[in-house]
């Protein structure tokens, strides 16, 4: 077992970018890192590429290995997405907290981006109900720290590595009101399902008032233009109720 040092929120940090509370201590290992996304996407002169990007490929590989190692023993899990800007006094926060709690009671771990807002609320509900609360955080230009309700936290440099963890270790996506990042995660999940990269994977949108306009636009504009098939719209489930979220996930798991 590698050397430990104090981590955030009373957890233990192990050699690098993975940290745990005692609940998840048996799961993790880590390695050193710095933020790299912006540099990766910046075009460089050929000579500079030869000095830097091949080595960055090794760093990317290490991030996948680190994530796979940390997440492999999480067990059945649901990934929850939503806005980082949602405040605690917002009804959506309490909705996400209730969903996290009911997912834990149903035997699922909850995976989020590990940040504030909806992510914090879902982690909080899960942890309060005794479930395994997981955060896959990303280093951003404006620091997004890990919220205090995460038992297993993994910090990523690269969005694409983080996204793999969201999908690979989840049995469903639950998507609450959010912004551009949330839409990115929504449409990437639909693309993966539509192209057969993942199967039997429910996508549950929570908040009829928030999401109905988007679904109507997809139906009237995208379907009307022939850009999508009617079956693509059937990939989405829409609800306002935490209990129905659980019911949809269980029905998919049972193949019904």
N, C-alpha and C positions, 0 to 999 in steps of 0.2 A: 504494500500500500504506500502510495506516495506521500511526501511530507505535506502537512496541512497548516494553514494559517487562518486567522479569523477572516470570515467573509461577511457580506452584508446581512443585516437582519438576523444576526445570531447564527448564521450558517458557517460552514467550513469551506475555505477555498483550497482547491488542490491544483498545484502546478499549472496555473494558466487561466483558461477562460470558462471553466466549468466549476460551479459551486453548488453546494447542497446543504439542506438542513439535515438533522439526524434522521428524519424519516426516509430520505432518499440516499443516505450516505453510501449504501452498498452499490450504487449504480455507476459512479463516474470516474473519469480520468480527464486530464486536460493538457494544454500546451500553450506556449507563449504566443503573443500576437499584437498587431497594431491594426488600425483601420486601413483598409486597402481598396474599397470599392471605387472611389473616385479615381485613384491612380490607375487601377486596372482598365478603366474605360477611357483613359486619356491616351490619345495617339502619341507615339514617341518616335524620334529618329531611330533608324535601323540599328545604329551602334549602341544606343542606349537600351533598345529592346534586348539586344544580345546580353547586356549586363544585368538586366532586371527582370523581364517578364518570365524567362524560363525558371528562375528561382521562385517567382511568385506562384507558378504552377504547383510547386511543391507545397507552398503555404496553403493553397486552395485544397490540395489533396489532404493535408493534415486537418483542415477544418471539417471535411467530410468524415474522416476517420474519427475525429474527436466527437462529432455529433452522433454518428452511428453508435459509438461506444457508450455514450451517455444515455441515449434514448432506447437502446435495445431492450432493456428490462422494464420499461414503463408499463407494459400491459395494455389492455384495451383502452383506447383514448379517443377523445373528440377534440378537434381544434375549433376554438371560438375566436372569431374576428369581430372587430368593431373599432370605433373611434377612440383614439388616445386622448381626445379633448373632452370627453364626457365627464362631467363633474359628479360628485357623490350625491348631490341633491337632485340630480336629473332622474326621472322615472326609468330611463333606459339603464342606468347604473344598477338600480334595484332589480330590474328584469334580468340583466346579465348575471347578477349575483344569485338570483333564484335558479337560473338555468345551471350555473356552476354547481350549486348545491344538489339539485336533482340529478345531474349527471353523476356526481360522486355517489349518491345514494343508489343509483342504478348500476354501480360497479365500474364506472369509467374514470380514468384520469382525465384531467382537463389541460390541454395545451393551448397557450396563447403566445403572443409576441412579447410577453413579459413586462410590458410598459404600463402606463397609467390608463385611466378611463375605463372603457369596457373590458380591456384586458385585465386590469386590476380587479374589477368587480367579479369576473368569472373565476379568476384564481382565488379570490377571497371566499366566494361561495363554496367552491370545491374544498378548500382547506378547512373551512369551518365545519363542513360536513364529514371531515375525516378522510377525504380522498387525496390522491396524489396530484399536486398542483405543479405544473411544468411551465417554465417560461423560456422561450427562444428569443432572446433579445438581439437587437442590432445596434451597432455603434453608428451614430448619426452625427452630422456637423453640429447640431444642437443636441446635447447629450440626453438620451432617453434611458434613465436608470432602471434597474430591475425593481419591480414593485415589491412591497414587503410581504406578499402572500404566496410566494413561490417556494416550493420545497426543492425542486431540481431546476437549476438555472443554467442555461448554456448561452454564451455570448458569441455572436457571429460577426465577422467582418463583411461577408458577402451575402447579398440578398438571395442569390440563387441557391446557395448552400442551405440557408435558413428555410427557404420554401420547400426544399426537398424533405426536410424534417417535418414540416407541417403536414405534408401529404403522406409520406411513407409510414408514419406512426399513428395515423388517425383512421378511424372508421367512418367519420362523417365530418363535414364542415357545418358549423352553426354561425350564421353571419348576422350580426346586429347592425343598427345604423352606424355608418362610418363614412369616411371621405375617400380620397383617391386611392390610398393604400388598400382600403377595404375593397373597393371596386376592382383593383388589380388582382387581389386574392380571389374574389368571386369569379371573375372572367377566366382567370387561369385554371381554376378548378373545373369550370364548364368545358374549357378547351381540352383538358386532360380526359374528362369523361367522354366528350364527343368523339375524340380520336382514339378511344379505347386504351389509353395509357393506364387508367384506373377503372375498375368495374365495381358495381354494387356499392356505390359511394354516394349517399344522399347529401344534397346541399339544401340546408334549411335557412330560409330568410325569415328573420324575426322582426316584426313591425310592419303590419299591412299598410298603414298610412304612409310610412317612409318608402317602402319598396314597390308599392302598386304602380306608381307612375313610371318607374323604370320598366317593369314588366309590360305595362301597356305600350310603352314606346317600342320595346322589342317586338311585341306582337304586331303593332300597327305599321311600324316603319321597317324593321329588319325582315320580319316575316312577309310583310306586304311587298317588299322589294325582292323577295326570293333569296335573301342573303343567308337565312337560316331555315331549317325545317321546323314544322310544327312540333316534332318530337323533341327538339332542343328545348322548347319551353317546358316540356314535361319533366325536365331534369330538376326544376326548381320546386321547392315546397315552401309555402307561405303560411305563417301563423303568427299569433300574438301570445300564445300560451306556452309556458315552460313544459307543462305536462304533455302537450301535443308534440313538442320537440322530441321528448323522450320516446313517445309512441311511434313517431316516424322512424327514428333510428332503430328501435327494436324491430319494427316490421321489416325494414331493409335487412337487418341482421338475420332474421328468420326466413328471408326470401319471399315475403308475401307483399 
